[in-house]
């Protein structure tokens, strides 16, 4: 399953977004993803993908305009640190 497919499934499951609207060219604005919602989504992305997202969601919104942009961004994130023994 691609990052985009996993992201779409996550957004549908956790945020009840319509599957038909979750296409690569869908803008965050048309999906009604504001700064607060983006923070919630980033927490879910960290859990789902095992990555560490940056703390600055506002700066991310400047970089990421579409669902496809967000999927591509996820692919660049470093793995989350694993808890030590």
C-alpha positions in Angstrom: 0.0 0.0 0.0 1.4 3.4 -0.9 1.9 6.3 1.5 -1.0 8.1 -0.2 -3.3 5.1 0.2 -2.3 4.7 3.9 -2.8 8.4 4.5 -6.3 8.4 2.8 -7.3 5.4 4.9 -6.1 7.1 8.1 -8.0 10.3 7.3 -11.1 8.4 6.5 -10.9 6.2 9.6 -9.8 8.8 12.2 -11.3 12.0 10.8 -14.3 10.7 8.9 -13.3 12.4 5.6 -15.1 11.0 2.6 -13.0 8.5 0.7 -13.9 10.0 -2.7 -12.5 13.4 -1.6 -9.1 11.9 -0.7 -7.3 12.3 -4.0 -3.8 13.6 -4.5 -4.8 17.0 -5.8 -7.3 17.7 -3.0 -6.2 20.8 -1.1 -6.1 20.8 2.6 -8.4 23.8 2.5 -11.1 21.9 0.5 -10.7 19.0 3.0 -11.3 21.6 5.8 -7.9 20.8 7.4 -7.0 23.9 9.4 -3.9 24.4 11.7 -5.5 22.7 14.7 -6.7 19.7 12.7 -3.3 19.5 11.1 -1.7 19.0 14.6 -4.2 16.2 15.3 -3.4 14.6 11.9 0.3 14.9 12.6 0.0 12.9 15.8 -1.9 10.2 14.0 0.7 10.2 11.2 3.4 9.7 13.7 1.6 6.7 15.2 0.5 5.2 11.9 3.8 5.6 10.0 6.3 5.4 12.9 7.9 8.7 12.0 8.7 11.9 13.9 6.9 15.0 12.5 8.1 18.6 13.2 6.5 20.6 16.0 5.7 23.6 13.7 2.4 22.7 12.0 1.9 26.3 10.7 5.2 26.1 8.8 4.2 22.8 7.4 0.9 24.2 6.1 3.0 26.7 4.1 4.9 23.8 2.5 2.1 21.3 2.1 -0.9 22.4 0.0 -2.5 19.1 -1.2 -3.0 15.6 0.0 -0.4 14.5 -2.5 2.1 17.0 -1.0 1.4 15.6 2.5 2.0 12.0 1.4 5.3 13.0 -0.3 6.3 14.9 2.9 5.6 11.8 5.1 8.1 9.9 3.0 10.8 12.4 3.9 10.2 12.2 7.7 12.8 10.4 9.9 11.8 7.3 11.9 10.6 8.0 15.4 13.2 7.2 18.1 12.5 3.9 19.8 12.3 3.9 23.5 15.4 2.5 25.2 15.5 -0.5 27.6 
